[in-house]
Amino acid sequence: MGMKSRIYKFLRIWNDIDSVRKGHAGKRIGRRAAGKATGKVLKKLFK
């Protein structure tokens, strides 16, 4: 795992914790799920 990957993984976890503290966890989970679904659809379209 490269340094850049480690930094991104750390920041993703950090932001998850921060969103829970601020009470925005639901929005964050919804956005991440929507992003993953969109990525899967686009992958199938342009395969």
RAPE-V612645 format. One record per helix or strand of 2 or more residues. SS is the DSSP state (~ for helix, > for strand). FROM is the first residue (numbers start at 1). LEN is the number of residues. If there is no record, write none. Layout:
((SS FROM LEN) (SS FROM LEN))
This chain:
((~ 3 20) (~ 25 21))
